[in-house]
């Protein structure tokens, strides 16, 4: 029987510098919840504007099907400093 692990982390983000979102181990599912009263931007590559997505207030952002270990994305606050809540599960 596989073991299910739940990963939860709160991250304060910066409105000036892209913040790397990292995870300590491989996850089967991952979501980033915007619990702030401001929008944030997310990129798969901090230097590539074509990968940018805007995440609205109270919305959720999900990366691809299988999240790799280490940096999964970069986030930038439109205003404010978050927090973002990162939740994941390892099946």
Secondary structure, 3 states (H helix, E strand, C coil): CCCCEEEEEEEECCCCCCEEEEECCCECEEEEEECCCCCEEEECCCCCHHHCEEECCCCEECCCCCECCEEEEEEEECCCCEEEEEEEEEC
